[in-house]
Amino acid sequence: MRVLLIEDDDRVAGALSVNLTRQRMDVDRVGSAQRALERLRTGARHDVVLLDLGLPDLDGLVLCKRIRELCDVPVIMVTARTDMSTRLHGLHVGADDYVTKPFDPRELVARIHAVTRRATRVPPPDAPADQDAASSAASSAPAVSTVIAGPGGVRIDVERREVTVDGESVPLTRKEFNLLAMLARQPGIVFTRSRILAEVWDSAWVGNQRTLEVHVAAVRAKLGVAGVIETVRGVGYRFPAG
């Protein structure tokens, strides 16, 4: 696995590079936003980007947005900024995950594996193996729409991975869309936090609970529609029915 580490602090970068190398990862380290963009523009392949926000030439949040304009490589922000507004902004501009310093290197490695697993996952084919059975089912059952309507003019096109509110497109990150689509496919059904983490994050680790809350808040803020994701206190979340 090849990691692009964007970190201007030599001490932090050195320690992190050692830990990642021990996990059989190839680390390509740069210390500025300009050098990071140069690497990505050359077409060099990276499986994941670790992005510090306090860079000398450009704020990491702005850099993340520019990275998203170039490619769809998974981005994990690794920073000392812990405030909720920065976390939400990071997810808005396209980060896949957010890890705050100081952190356990084992946690970061686990998150790297999680985001790269999601990025490379190939969805299973929808068609059944028995084509005769498929034809029979198709002739007797009505077509299932991939567009789901929600409150306040929200429409979710599952097949195209598009979300609109009153006809206006709302850009969501990969995990934000997966979270919303998972709930919307079964309106009225309460999904526990552990189930959402298992299906969207490929992890039941309790440390991801905060990440889930941040993503729910980000989806709500982007859609700007009250009640589109309902909180069931002590249990989890659901998409409203009807």
Solvent accessible surface area in square Angstrom, and as a share of the most:
residue,aa,sasa,rsa
1,M,75,0.34
2,R,89,0.32
3,V,0,0.00
4,L,0,0.00
5,L,3,0.02
6,I,0,0.00
7,E,6,0.03
8,D,57,0.30
9,D,57,0.30
10,D,103,0.53
11,R,184,0.67
12,V,35,0.20
13,A,3,0.02
14,G,36,0.35
15,A,58,0.45
16,L,10,0.05
17,S,26,0.16
18,V,75,0.43
19,N,42,0.22
20,L,1,0.00
21,T,82,0.48
22,R,178,0.65
23,Q,94,0.42
24,R,221,0.81
25,M,4,0.02
26,D,84,0.43
27,V,39,0.23
28,D,17,0.09
29,R,80,0.29
30,V,1,0.00
31,G,18,0.17
32,S,20,0.13
33,A,1,0.01
34,Q,118,0.52
35,R,111,0.41
36,A,0,0.00
37,L,9,0.04
38,E,85,0.38
39,R,72,0.26
40,L,19,0.10
41,R,153,0.56
42,T,106,0.62
43,G,61,0.59
44,A,47,0.36
45,R,158,0.58
46,H,16,0.07
47,D,37,0.19
48,V,0,0.00
49,V,0,0.00
50,L,0,0.00
51,L,0,0.00
52,D,14,0.07
53,L,0,0.00
54,G,45,0.43
55,L,17,0.08
56,P,98,0.62
57,D,74,0.38
58,L,42,0.21
59,D,53,0.27
60,G,0,0.00
61,L,16,0.08
62,V,63,0.36
63,L,0,0.00
64,C,0,0.00
65,K,112,0.48
66,R,106,0.39
67,I,0,0.00
68,R,59,0.21
69,E,129,0.58
70,L,79,0.39
71,C,48,0.29
72,D,94,0.49
73,V,16,0.09
74,P,8,0.05
75,V,0,0.00
76,I,0,0.00
77,M,0,0.00
78,V,6,0.04
79,T,3,0.02
80,A,72,0.56
81,R,81,0.30
82,T,85,0.49
83,D,67,0.35
84,M,66,0.29
85,S,79,0.51
86,T,16,0.09
87,R,34,0.12
88,L,38,0.19
89,H,90,0.40
90,G,0,0.00
91,L,1,0.01
92,H,72,0.32
93,V,22,0.12
94,G,7,0.06
95,A,0,0.00
96,D,4,0.02
97,D,3,0.02
98,Y,12,0.05
99,V,4,0.02
100,T,31,0.18
101,K,50,0.21
102,P,138,0.86
103,F,49,0.20
104,D,55,0.28
105,P,53,0.33
106,R,187,0.68
107,E,43,0.19
108,L,0,0.00
109,V,17,0.09
110,A,58,0.45
111,R,17,0.06
112,I,0,0.00
113,H,76,0.34
114,A,11,0.08
115,V,2,0.01
116,T,14,0.08
117,R,117,0.43
118,R,18,0.07
119,A,43,0.33
120,T,103,0.60
121,R,133,0.48
122,V,126,0.72
123,P,104,0.65
124,P,105,0.66
125,P,121,0.76
126,D,147,0.76
127,A,67,0.52
128,P,72,0.45
129,A,105,0.82
130,D,81,0.42
131,Q,117,0.52
132,D,117,0.60
133,A,50,0.39
134,A,23,0.18
135,S,73,0.47
136,S,69,0.44
137,A,56,0.44
138,A,77,0.60
139,S,99,0.64
140,S,96,0.62
141,A,55,0.43
142,P,117,0.73
143,A,105,0.82
144,V,136,0.78
145,S,80,0.52
146,T,54,0.31
147,V,52,0.30
148,I,34,0.17
149,A,69,0.53
150,G,20,0.19
151,P,41,0.26
152,G,50,0.48
153,G,32,0.31
154,V,1,0.00
155,R,124,0.45
156,I,0,0.00
157,D,25,0.13
158,V,27,0.15
159,E,134,0.60
160,R,173,0.63
161,R,118,0.43
162,E,88,0.39
163,V,4,0.02
164,T,35,0.20
165,V,23,0.13
166,D,112,0.58
167,G,65,0.62
168,E,125,0.56
169,S,89,0.57
170,V,20,0.11
171,P,110,0.69
172,L,34,0.17
173,T,19,0.11
174,R,53,0.19
175,K,1,0.01
176,E,0,0.00
177,F,8,0.03
178,N,42,0.22
179,L,0,0.00
180,L,0,0.00
181,A,1,0.01
182,M,16,0.07
183,L,0,0.00
184,A,1,0.01
185,R,138,0.50
186,Q,78,0.35
187,P,62,0.39
188,G,31,0.29
189,I,84,0.43
190,V,49,0.28
191,F,2,0.01
192,T,58,0.34
193,R,51,0.18
194,S,62,0.40
195,R,98,0.36
196,I,0,0.00
197,L,1,0.01
198,A,49,0.38
199,E,87,0.39
200,V,7,0.04
201,W,3,0.01
202,D,37,0.19
203,S,29,0.18
204,A,75,0.58
205,W,118,0.41
206,V,111,0.64
207,G,28,0.27
208,N,9,0.04
209,Q,50,0.22
210,R,114,0.42
211,T,9,0.05
212,L,0,0.00
213,E,61,0.28
214,V,3,0.02
215,H,2,0.01
216,V,2,0.01
217,A,34,0.26
218,A,0,0.00
219,V,0,0.00
220,R,84,0.31
221,A,62,0.48
222,K,39,0.16
223,L,9,0.04
224,G,65,0.62
225,V,21,0.12
226,A,98,0.76
227,G,42,0.40
228,V,0,0.00
229,I,3,0.02
230,E,56,0.25
231,T,69,0.40
232,V,35,0.20
233,R,221,0.81
234,G,71,0.68
235,V,65,0.37
236,G,0,0.00
237,Y,10,0.04
238,R,87,0.32
239,F,2,0.01
240,P,23,0.14
241,A,69,0.53
242,G,121,1.17
